[in-house]
Amino acid sequence: MYQFAKRASDMLFSVTGLVVFSPAILLISLLIKMGSPGPVVYKGVRVGKSGKRFEVLKFRTMVDRAEQIGASSTPDDDPRITNIGKVLRRYKLDEIPQFINVLRGEMSFVGPRPQVPWAVEEYSDEERAVLEVQPGIADYAFVVLPSEGEVLRGSSDPDRDYWEKVHPHKMRLSLEYVRQRSIALDLKIIVDTALLSFFRRRWFLKARSEEGNEIIQDSERG
């Protein structure tokens, strides 16, 4: 019943989201084209359920062909990020095109974020359990841990620092989600993600776990 309800809600929310956000989609597309040359939508290879690769869709927030001139991990101060891209990333508006990934059955609204192939190749046997579920737009780790960009700020090797400072904590939460997933947990993650994305008030940021604060401190110590 959980899988049926999850897929049904994914279909409903993705169609509704595309309709509701259609004016915003048009405006964002125009701003991206005006801001820098290149496509409106970025297509990146990610690994989904059962190790199947797919193209994740995002509004482009970086210069064209950014993956050819830098790391796959992105600090908040990455010079490849465009001006409009900073706004889109801050409020997670760059994720809107992933409603199409959800309709295609490649993603769900809630689940571990899809990873790039090089990172999945490094997974241990235990970590590969996250590939048992569809990757998601809203991630359990997002509402507990600080943003990856925040942790990686100032990094000279973002991919290495991501793997050492972010991945262990993010993976622990992803595995916890796989073990405990339910409709109630999915709804909580969606609500918390919306609050943190669109109402970034001090009271919510202070509610981050001690673990999240430790990650920020570790990154500041280099």
Secondary structure, 3 states (H helix, E strand, C coil): CHHHHHHHHHHHHHHHHHHHCHHHHHHHHHHHHHHCCCCCEEEEEEECHHHCEEEEEEECCECCCHHHCCCCCCCCCCCCECHHHHHHHHCCHHHCCHHHHHHHCCCEEECCCCECHHHHHCCCCCHHHHHHCCCEEECHHHHCCCCHHHHHCCCCCHHHHHHHHHHHHHHHHHHHHHHHCCHHHHHHHHHHHHHHHHCCCHHHHCCCCHHHHHHHHHHHCC
